[in-house]
Amino acid sequence: MTDRSFRGGDGETPAPALSSGDVIAALATPWGEGGIAVLRLSGDGCTALLDRAFRGRVPLSRTEPWRMRHGHVIDPEGEILDEVLAVRFAAPKSYTGEESGELHCHGGALPAQACLDLLLSLGARLAQPGEFTRRAFANGRLDLSQAEAVLSVIRSRSREALTAAGRALQGRTGEAFRDLLGRATDLAAHLEALLDFPEEEIPPLEEGDLRAGLRSLKGRTEDLRQRCLGGMLLREGIRVGLVGRPNVGKSSLLNALLQEARAIVTPLPGTTRDLVEAVTTHRGVPLRLVDTAGIRSSADPLEALGIQRARRTLEEADLRVWVVDAGEPLTEEDRELAASLRGKTLLVARNKTDLPEAVSEAALKALVPGCAVCSVSALEGVGLEALKDRMVEVLGGSGTLEGALSITRRQMEALDRTGEALQTAASALEASEWDAAAACLGEARSALAGLTGQDPGEDLLDRVFGEFCIGK
């Protein structure tokens, strides 16, 4: 196993190799003041270890599993550290699938730390980030997609995101991945049989069935990708850069979308000198709005720095919203900015529609062919919901948020690789290039195997569980 590090109070400390034979312990609730703090333990012997710290009317080892027991945590000198509740979980009916236990002490950093220090002094070791969930995966309590969904549940920022993560946690994402892998394996077996027996005549129907099966698999993969794309939007949100020349109303639009005065608004051009970021949620999707400095030529060094950051946002954002003043004719600065936006994921916000029209939607579409134009008035609050709808639709494509499945960026990358391999395999089949088609099906199966957790490898597991906090 690959060793990693966790940060303790004294800085970087080498983390011990993962082992299911030792007892791990960690605080499962956030540090700080609260009603209770929950300390979690897992591993063979954790009940005996708890009995050395916990004093109740009946020892925990003689209490039936899953029943809470009242008592106290006692240090080696016999002093009471805290009044607690304790419970044990018998394998395999625990979160990790191992013998497990919990101490529920008073909230607050001091009692939680004192109880944790005592457990560590009695022989437990501090859990690594994600180690409880990793043990649940290793013991077959969760598949890999369910394990990754745990983090999605924790990080959900909307009810829709929580629902999508809940579907994945119930195993629906894993079921879909396994279904694709099974179908890909069947096709690969059929193709390998044809390759292994070249002396046999290949019935035309069999070739047709193979091509039809591959088309069906491609379609199922794309349908799943669309559902997962919706889950990605719910999980990670969209970084939206508001760009435009000075004084077109970018800051006013930001404030209107947030329904709060987040950015300073004045009649003077060039007021915004730095990036102003804020998050709002629409249809369950977090929209990370970034107000930028007006893009123009400027000799002011501070404004020039802000413009440089605005151009960087223009390149790095998931979606650019080009804000145009509908009450003024297009300027040369507008046209130069439009040229730099061509070919990028773009929405045009035709702002200040409360003023007499000087710029039409048709003129903007002619300037940036294929762009979507939303007419809004930040001052009067007109068109804002439609603009947010389009923000979600542009990134979501045909993906639906209804029935979305929570998915990580790693999983989406693997699903994309699967789709690309299947497309190449289909092209090879059409050209009767059987060896190439078989190789591409192998690539698709490899990508799907990484999604289902079949022989995932230590590097992949480190990447997946390294994102978790200690105690989960």
C-alpha positions as CSV (number, residue, x, y, z in Angstrom):
1,M,0.0,0.0,0.0
2,T,1.1,3.5,-0.7
3,D,1.9,5.6,2.4
4,R,0.4,9.1,2.5
5,S,0.6,11.9,5.1
6,F,-1.9,13.5,7.3
7,R,-1.5,16.9,8.9
8,G,-1.6,16.8,12.7
9,G,-1.0,19.5,15.2
10,D,2.8,19.3,14.8
11,G,2.8,19.5,11.0
12,E,3.4,16.7,8.4
13,T,3.6,13.3,9.9
14,P,4.0,10.1,7.9
15,A,0.8,8.2,7.8
16,P,0.9,4.4,8.6
17,A,0.1,2.0,5.9
18,L,-3.6,1.1,5.6
19,S,-4.5,-2.0,7.5
20,S,-7.9,-3.6,8.4
21,G,-6.3,-5.3,11.4
22,D,-5.8,-2.3,13.6
23,V,-8.2,0.0,15.4
24,I,-8.6,3.5,13.8
25,A,-10.3,6.4,15.6
26,A,-11.3,9.9,14.6
27,L,-13.7,12.7,15.3
28,A,-16.6,12.2,13.0
29,T,-18.2,15.6,13.6
30,P,-16.7,19.0,12.9
31,W,-14.3,20.5,15.4
32,G,-15.7,23.4,17.4
33,E,-18.6,24.1,19.8
34,G,-21.8,22.1,19.4
35,G,-24.3,20.0,21.3
36,I,-22.3,16.7,20.9
37,A,-19.1,15.4,19.3
38,V,-19.0,11.9,17.9
39,L,-15.8,9.9,18.0
40,R,-15.8,6.9,15.7
41,L,-13.7,3.7,15.9
42,S,-13.4,0.7,13.6
43,G,-11.3,-2.5,13.6
44,D,-11.1,-5.8,15.4
45,G,-10.7,-5.2,19.2
46,C,-12.3,-1.7,19.3
47,T,-15.0,-2.8,21.8
48,A,-12.3,-4.1,24.2
49,L,-10.4,-0.8,23.7
50,L,-13.5,1.2,24.5
51,D,-14.1,-0.8,27.6
52,R,-10.8,0.5,28.9
53,A,-11.9,4.1,28.5
54,F,-15.7,3.8,29.1
55,R,-17.4,3.2,32.5
56,G,-21.1,2.4,32.4
57,R,-23.4,0.4,34.5
58,V,-22.7,-2.5,32.2
59,P,-19.5,-2.8,30.1
60,L,-19.9,-2.1,26.4
61,S,-18.7,-5.6,25.5
62,R,-21.7,-7.1,27.5
63,T,-24.2,-4.7,25.9
64,E,-26.0,-5.9,22.8
65,P,-24.8,-4.2,19.6
66,W,-26.6,-1.1,18.4
67,R,-27.8,-0.2,21.9
68,M,-26.7,3.1,23.3
69,R,-25.1,2.9,26.8
70,H,-24.7,5.9,29.2
71,G,-21.5,6.3,31.2
72,H,-18.3,8.3,31.6
73,V,-14.9,8.4,30.0
74,I,-12.2,7.8,32.6
75,D,-8.5,8.5,32.2
76,P,-5.8,6.1,33.5
77,E,-5.7,8.1,36.8
78,G,-9.4,7.5,37.4
79,E,-10.4,11.1,36.6
80,I,-13.7,11.6,34.7
81,L,-13.0,13.3,31.4
82,D,-16.6,13.5,30.2
83,E,-20.1,12.1,30.5
84,V,-20.9,10.2,27.3
85,L,-23.0,7.8,25.4
86,A,-21.4,4.8,23.9
87,V,-22.5,2.2,21.3
88,R,-20.9,-0.7,19.5
89,F,-21.6,-2.2,16.1
90,A,-21.0,-5.9,15.4
91,A,-19.5,-6.9,12.0
92,P,-20.7,-7.1,9.3
93,K,-23.6,-4.8,10.2
94,S,-21.6,-1.6,10.6
95,Y,-20.6,1.3,8.3
96,T,-17.2,-0.3,7.6
97,G,-18.3,-3.9,7.8
98,E,-15.9,-4.3,10.7
99,E,-16.4,-4.3,14.5
100,S,-17.0,-0.6,15.2
101,G,-18.0,1.8,18.0
102,E,-18.8,5.4,18.8
103,L,-18.4,7.7,21.8
104,H,-20.9,10.7,21.9
105,C,-19.3,13.3,24.2
106,H,-20.1,16.9,24.9
107,G,-19.5,19.3,22.0
108,G,-16.4,21.5,22.2
109,A,-12.9,21.1,21.1
110,L,-11.5,20.3,24.6
111,P,-13.7,17.4,25.6
112,A,-13.5,15.8,22.1
113,Q,-9.7,16.2,21.9
114,A,-9.3,14.8,25.5
115,C,-11.4,11.7,24.6
116,L,-9.7,11.2,21.3
117,D,-6.2,11.5,22.9
118,L,-7.2,8.9,25.5
119,L,-8.3,6.4,22.7
120,L,-5.1,7.0,20.8
121,S,-3.0,6.4,24.0
122,L,-4.9,3.1,24.6
123,G,-3.7,1.7,21.2
124,A,-6.0,3.2,18.5
125,R,-4.4,5.2,15.7
126,L,-5.7,8.3,14.0
127,A,-7.6,7.4,10.9
128,Q,-6.4,8.8,7.5
129,P,-8.8,10.9,5.4
130,G,-11.5,8.6,4.0
131,E,-10.2,5.5,5.7
132,F,-13.6,4.5,7.2
133,T,-15.2,4.7,3.8
134,R,-12.3,3.0,2.2
135,R,-12.7,0.1,4.6
136,A,-16.4,0.0,3.8
137,F,-15.4,-0.4,0.1
138,A,-12.7,-3.0,0.9
139,N,-15.2,-5.1,2.9
140,G,-17.9,-5.0,0.2
141,R,-20.3,-2.7,2.1
142,L,-20.1,-0.1,-0.7
143,D,-19.1,-0.3,-4.3
144,L,-16.7,2.4,-5.6
145,S,-19.5,4.5,-7.1
146,Q,-21.3,4.4,-3.7
147,A,-18.1,5.3,-1.9
148,E,-17.6,8.4,-4.1
149,A,-21.3,9.3,-3.6
150,V,-20.7,9.6,0.1
151,L,-18.6,12.7,-0.5
152,S,-21.2,14.0,-2.9
153,V,-23.8,13.7,-0.1
154,I,-21.5,15.6,2.3
155,R,-20.8,18.4,-0.2
156,S,-24.3,18.8,-1.5
157,R,-25.3,22.5,-1.7
158,S,-28.9,22.0,-2.8
159,R,-31.8,19.7,-2.3
160,E,-31.5,18.6,-6.0
161,A,-27.8,17.8,-5.5
162,L,-28.6,15.8,-2.3
163,T,-31.3,13.8,-4.2
164,A,-28.9,13.0,-7.0
165,A,-26.2,12.0,-4.6
166,G,-28.7,9.8,-2.7
167,R,-29.5,7.9,-6.0
168,A,-25.8,7.2,-6.4
169,L,-25.5,6.2,-2.7
170,Q,-28.3,3.7,-3.2
171,G,-26.2,2.0,-5.9
172,R,-28.0,3.2,-9.1
173,T,-24.9,4.7,-10.6
174,G,-22.9,1.5,-9.9
175,E,-25.7,-0.6,-11.4
176,A,-25.6,1.5,-14.6
177,F,-21.8,1.2,-14.9
178,R,-22.0,-2.6,-14.3
179,D,-24.7,-2.9,-17.0
180,L,-22.5,-1.1,-19.5
181,L,-19.5,-3.2,-18.6
182,G,-21.5,-6.4,-18.9
183,R,-22.8,-5.4,-22.4
184,A,-19.3,-4.4,-23.5
185,T,-17.9,-7.7,-22.3
186,D,-20.5,-9.7,-24.2
187,L,-19.7,-7.7,-27.4
188,A,-16.0,-8.2,-26.8
189,A,-16.5,-12.0,-26.3
190,H,-18.5,-12.2,-29.6
191,L,-15.8,-10.3,-31.5
192,E,-13.0,-12.3,-30.0
193,A,-14.7,-15.5,-31.1
194,L,-14.8,-14.2,-34.7
195,L,-11.1,-13.3,-34.5
196,D,-10.1,-16.6,-33.0
197,F,-11.8,-18.7,-35.7
198,P,-11.0,-16.9,-39.0
199,E,-11.4,-20.1,-40.9
200,E,-15.1,-20.1,-40.1
201,E,-17.4,-18.2,-42.4
202,I,-18.9,-15.3,-40.5
203,P,-22.7,-15.2,-41.0
204,P,-23.9,-11.7,-42.1
205,L,-26.5,-11.8,-39.4
206,E,-23.8,-12.1,-36.7
207,E,-21.9,-9.2,-38.1
208,G,-25.1,-7.2,-38.2
209,D,-25.9,-8.2,-34.6
210,L,-22.4,-7.0,-33.5
211,R,-22.8,-3.6,-35.1
212,A,-26.3,-3.3,-33.7
213,G,-25.1,-4.2,-30.3
214,L,-22.4,-1.6,-30.4
215,R,-24.8,1.1,-31.5
216,S,-27.1,0.2,-28.6
217,L,-24.2,0.3,-26.2
218,K,-23.1,3.7,-27.5
219,G,-26.7,5.0,-27.1
220,R,-26.9,3.7,-23.5
221,T,-23.5,5.2,-22.7
222,E,-24.6,8.6,-24.0
223,D,-27.9,8.5,-22.2
224,L,-26.1,7.7,-18.9
225,R,-23.6,10.5,-19.7
226,Q,-26.4,13.0,-20.0
227,R,-27.9,11.9,-16.6
228,C,-24.4,12.1,-15.1
229,L,-23.8,15.5,-16.7
230,G,-26.8,16.8,-14.7
231,G,-25.3,15.3,-11.6
232,M,-21.9,17.0,-12.3
233,L,-23.7,20.4,-12.6
234,L,-25.5,19.8,-9.3
235,R,-22.3,18.7,-7.6
236,E,-19.7,21.2,-8.9
237,G,-21.7,24.1,-10.3
238,I,-20.8,26.4,-13.1
239,R,-18.1,29.2,-13.0
240,V,-19.7,32.1,-14.9
241,G,-17.5,35.0,-15.9
242,L,-19.4,38.3,-16.5
243,V,-17.3,40.1,-19.1
244,G,-17.8,43.3,-21.1
245,R,-16.5,46.8,-21.6
246,P,-16.7,49.3,-18.8
247,N,-20.1,50.6,-17.6
248,V,-22.4,48.1,-19.4
249,G,-23.8,47.0,-16.1
250,K,-21.9,43.9,-15.1
251,S,-21.8,44.8,-11.4
252,S,-25.4,45.7,-11.5
253,L,-26.3,42.4,-13.1
254,L,-24.2,40.5,-10.5
255,N,-26.1,42.3,-7.7
256,A,-29.5,41.7,-9.4
257,L,-28.7,38.0,-9.8
258,L,-27.7,37.7,-6.2
259,Q,-30.4,39.9,-5.0
260,E,-27.9,41.7,-2.8
261,A,-25.4,44.6,-3.2
262,R,-22.3,42.6,-3.5
263,A,-20.4,44.7,-6.0
264,I,-19.9,48.5,-6.0
265,V,-21.9,50.2,-8.7
266,T,-21.2,53.8,-9.8
267,P,-21.7,55.8,-13.0
268,L,-18.0,56.0,-13.4
269,P,-16.4,53.5,-15.9
270,G,-13.6,51.3,-14.5
271,T,-15.0,51.1,-10.9
272,T,-14.4,47.3,-10.7
273,R,-10.7,46.7,-10.5
274,D,-10.6,43.2,-9.1
275,L,-12.6,40.0,-9.4
276,V,-15.8,39.9,-7.3
277,E,-17.0,36.3,-6.8
278,A,-20.3,35.1,-5.3
279,V,-22.4,32.0,-5.5
280,T,-26.2,31.6,-6.1
281,T,-28.1,28.5,-6.7
282,H,-30.6,28.0,-9.6
283,R,-32.6,24.8,-10.2
284,G,-30.2,23.2,-7.7
285,V,-27.1,24.2,-9.7
286,P,-24.5,26.4,-7.9
287,L,-23.7,29.4,-10.2
288,R,-20.3,30.8,-9.3
289,L,-20.7,34.3,-10.7
290,V,-17.5,36.3,-11.3
291,D,-17.7,40.0,-11.9
292,T,-14.7,41.3,-13.8
293,A,-13.1,44.7,-14.7
294,G,-14.4,46.3,-17.9
295,I,-12.2,45.2,-20.7
296,R,-10.6,48.1,-22.6
297,S,-7.2,49.7,-23.1
298,S,-6.0,51.6,-20.0
299,A,-2.9,53.3,-18.9
300,D,-3.9,53.0,-15.2
301,P,-1.7,50.2,-13.8
302,L,-4.3,49.1,-11.3
303,E,-7.1,49.0,-13.9
304,A,-4.8,47.3,-16.3
305,L,-4.1,44.5,-13.7
306,G,-7.9,44.1,-13.2
307,I,-8.3,43.9,-17.0
308,Q,-5.6,41.2,-17.2
309,R,-7.5,39.2,-14.6
310,A,-10.7,39.7,-16.5
311,R,-9.1,38.2,-19.6
312,R,-7.9,35.3,-17.6
313,T,-11.4,34.7,-16.3
314,L,-12.6,34.9,-19.9
315,E,-10.4,32.0,-20.8
316,E,-10.9,29.8,-17.7
317,A,-14.6,30.2,-17.0
318,D,-17.0,27.3,-17.7
319,L,-19.4,29.9,-19.3
320,R,-18.9,33.5,-20.3
321,V,-21.7,36.0,-20.1
322,W,-20.9,38.9,-22.4
323,V,-22.8,41.9,-21.0
324,V,-23.8,44.5,-23.6
325,D,-25.4,47.9,-23.1
326,A,-28.6,47.6,-25.2
327,G,-29.1,51.4,-24.9
328,E,-25.9,52.4,-26.7
329,P,-24.6,51.5,-30.1
330,L,-21.8,48.9,-30.3
331,T,-18.4,50.3,-29.9
332,E,-15.0,49.1,-31.2
333,E,-14.3,47.7,-27.8
334,D,-17.5,45.6,-28.0
335,R,-16.5,44.3,-31.5
336,E,-12.9,43.4,-30.4
337,L,-14.3,41.5,-27.3
338,A,-16.9,39.8,-29.5
339,A,-14.1,38.5,-31.8
340,S,-12.2,37.0,-28.8
341,L,-15.4,35.3,-27.6
342,R,-16.1,33.4,-30.9
343,G,-15.9,29.7,-30.5
344,K,-16.2,29.8,-26.7
345,T,-19.1,28.7,-24.5
346,L,-21.0,31.9,-24.4
347,L,-24.2,33.7,-23.5
348,V,-25.0,37.3,-24.4
349,A,-26.8,39.4,-21.8
350,R,-28.4,42.4,-23.6
351,N,-28.6,44.6,-20.5
352,K,-30.5,47.9,-19.9
353,T,-33.5,46.9,-22.0
354,D,-35.4,49.5,-20.0
355,L,-33.7,52.1,-22.2
356,P,-34.6,52.9,-25.9
357,E,-33.1,50.1,-28.0
358,A,-29.8,50.8,-29.7
359,V,-28.5,47.2,-30.1
360,S,-30.8,44.4,-31.4
361,E,-30.6,40.7,-30.7
362,A,-30.1,40.2,-34.5
363,A,-27.1,42.5,-34.5
364,L,-25.5,40.6,-31.7
365,K,-26.1,37.2,-33.3
366,A,-24.6,38.5,-36.5
367,L,-21.5,39.6,-34.5
368,V,-21.1,36.2,-32.8
369,P,-22.8,33.6,-34.9
370,G,-24.6,30.8,-33.0
371,C,-24.7,32.7,-29.7
372,A,-27.8,32.8,-27.4
373,V,-29.0,36.2,-26.5
374,C,-31.0,37.0,-23.3
375,S,-32.6,40.4,-22.9
376,V,-32.4,41.7,-19.3
377,S,-32.7,44.8,-17.2
378,A,-30.6,44.6,-14.1
379,L,-32.2,47.8,-12.9
380,E,-35.8,46.6,-13.1
381,G,-35.1,42.9,-12.5
382,V,-36.4,41.8,-15.9
383,G,-35.3,38.6,-17.6
384,L,-33.0,37.4,-14.8
385,E,-34.7,34.0,-14.3
386,A,-34.6,33.3,-18.0
387,L,-30.9,34.2,-18.0
388,K,-30.2,31.8,-15.2
389,D,-32.2,29.1,-17.0
390,R,-30.0,29.5,-20.0
391,M,-26.8,29.4,-17.9
392,V,-27.8,25.9,-16.7
393,E,-29.1,24.8,-20.2
394,V,-26.0,25.9,-22.1
395,L,-23.7,23.7,-19.9
396,G,-26.2,21.0,-19.3
397,G,-26.9,20.4,-23.0
398,S,-29.7,17.9,-23.3
399,G,-28.8,16.5,-19.9
400,T,-31.8,16.6,-17.5
401,L,-31.6,17.4,-13.8
402,E,-34.7,15.2,-13.3
403,G,-33.2,11.7,-12.5
404,A,-29.7,13.1,-12.5
405,L,-27.0,10.8,-11.0
406,S,-24.2,12.3,-8.9
407,I,-20.8,11.8,-10.4
408,T,-17.3,13.0,-9.9
409,R,-15.0,14.6,-12.4
410,R,-12.9,11.4,-12.4
411,Q,-16.0,9.3,-13.2
412,M,-17.1,11.7,-16.0
413,E,-13.6,11.5,-17.6
414,A,-13.8,7.7,-17.5
415,L,-17.3,7.8,-19.0
416,D,-16.0,10.1,-21.8
417,R,-13.2,7.7,-22.5
418,T,-15.7,4.9,-22.8
419,G,-17.8,6.9,-25.3
420,E,-14.8,7.8,-27.4
421,A,-13.5,4.2,-27.5
422,L,-16.9,2.9,-28.5
423,Q,-17.2,5.5,-31.3
424,T,-13.8,4.4,-32.6
425,A,-14.8,0.8,-32.3
426,A,-17.9,1.4,-34.3
427,S,-15.9,3.1,-37.1
428,A,-13.5,0.2,-37.1
429,L,-16.4,-2.3,-37.4
430,E,-17.8,-0.4,-40.4
431,A,-14.5,-0.8,-42.1
432,S,-14.3,-4.5,-41.1
433,E,-11.1,-3.7,-39.1
434,W,-11.8,-6.4,-36.5
435,D,-8.5,-6.2,-34.6
436,A,-8.9,-2.4,-34.1
437,A,-12.5,-2.8,-33.0
438,A,-11.5,-5.4,-30.4
439,A,-8.7,-3.2,-29.1
440,C,-11.2,-0.2,-28.8
441,L,-13.7,-2.4,-26.9
442,G,-10.9,-3.4,-24.6
443,E,-10.2,0.3,-23.9
444,A,-13.9,0.9,-23.2
445,R,-14.0,-2.1,-20.8
446,S,-10.9,-0.9,-19.0
447,A,-12.5,2.5,-18.4
448,L,-15.7,1.0,-17.2
449,A,-13.8,-1.4,-14.9
450,G,-12.3,1.7,-13.2
451,L,-15.8,3.0,-12.7
452,T,-17.1,-0.2,-11.1
453,G,-14.1,-0.7,-8.9
454,Q,-13.0,-4.0,-10.4
455,D,-9.2,-4.2,-9.7
456,P,-9.0,-0.4,-9.3
457,G,-5.4,-0.2,-8.2
458,E,-3.9,1.7,-5.2
459,D,-3.3,5.0,-7.0
460,L,-6.9,5.2,-8.0
461,L,-8.1,4.4,-4.5
462,D,-5.7,7.0,-3.0
463,R,-7.1,9.6,-5.5
464,V,-10.7,8.7,-4.6
465,F,-10.5,8.6,-0.8
466,G,-7.8,11.3,-0.5
467,E,-10.6,13.9,-1.0
468,F,-12.4,12.8,2.2
469,C,-12.0,14.4,5.6
470,I,-10.6,12.5,8.5
471,G,-13.4,10.7,10.3
472,K,-15.3,9.7,7.2
